[in-house]
Amino acid sequence: RPSIQDPFIYFHSNIEGTTRLLELCRHHQVKHVVLASSSSVYGGSRSVVFSESEKVDEPYSPYAVSKKACELLSYTYHHLYGLNISALRFFTVYGPRGRPDMAPFKFVDQIS
């Protein structure tokens, strides 16, 4: 995974970037923010079906850590400044528009 090889890129773009955006929203009285998080925050979950109320304290990559940190920052900005934030945890798309570095594509490449 790229974030294991160079975690600083993800910490800079995700954590610092989110903090800068939240600060701008706070200072410009933005009413609602939608945060793009990731299913990667579920990390070590053993659940078959994920839930947003599930404890997600066992990330498996620096990328997942950075996304969880963004969710925590969002909670903090809501608590401190009343900024309304909706966090969406996106999952990877499987199929023709999926990422070529994901397992199904790698398996097919190895077989052929």
N, C-alpha and C positions, 0 to 999 in steps of 0.2 A: 504494500500500500504506500502511496506517495507520502502520506503524512508521517509515516514512520521514518522514512528517509530524510525528510526535511520538515519537521514540525513547526518551525518558525514561520513559514509562509502561512500556515493555517491559523496560528495564533494571531499573527499580524492582521490578516484579512478578516477573519471572523470575529475575534474578540475586540481588537482595536477598532475595526470598522463598525461593528455593532455599537460600541460605546460612543463613537463619534456621531453616528446616526441618531441614537437615543438622545444625546445632548442637543443636537440640532432640533429634534422634535420637541424636546422640552422647552427650548428657548423660543420656538416659533409657534407654540400652542397647538401642535398637531393633536387632533382628537383621538385618532386610532392608528395603531401600527400593526402590520402583519409581519411576523418574523418567520423566515424560512429556516427551520431546524432540519433535523435528519433522523431517520429511523436508526442511524448508527448509535444514538444515545442509549438504545436498549441493550447494547453490548452483551453482557453476560446473562441476560434474561433467559430463563428456561421456559417462559410462557409460550404456548402455541399461538395464542391470540394476544396481541399487545394492547395495552390500555394506557391512556395518557395519565392515569392516576398511579401507574406502576412505578415502583422505586427504580431509578436509573442511575445508580451510583457505582457501576462497574463497567466503565467504558473500555473498549478494546483497542483504541487507537487515539493518537493525539487529535485527529480530526473530530472524533466523538467527544473528546474532552472539550474542544473549542466550541462545539455546538451546545453542549450542556452548559458551558459557561455563559453563552449568549442567552440561554433560557433563564439562567439565574440572574443575569443582569437585567433582563426584561422584568422579572418579578420585582427586583429591587427598585427599578424606575417606576413601576406601578405603585409600589408601597410608598415610596418617598414623594413622588410627584403626581400621582393619580393618572399617569399615562396608561391608557387602555391598550393592551397588547394581546394579540392572538398569535400563538406560536403553532405553526403547522409542521408536523414531522413527516417529511416526504420519504417515500420508499423508492428504491431503484426500479426503473421500468424494465420489464422483461419482454423481449420481442425484437422486431426489426429496428426499433428506435432506441434500443438499450445500449448501454455503454460497452464498448468492445473489450474493456479490461475486466469485465465481470466473468465469473466462473463458467456460465454456459458457453460463451464464445471461446474461452480458453480450452474447454473440453473438446469442442468441435474442431478447433485448430489442431489439437494434439492427435485426434483420431484420423483426420484427413491427411 
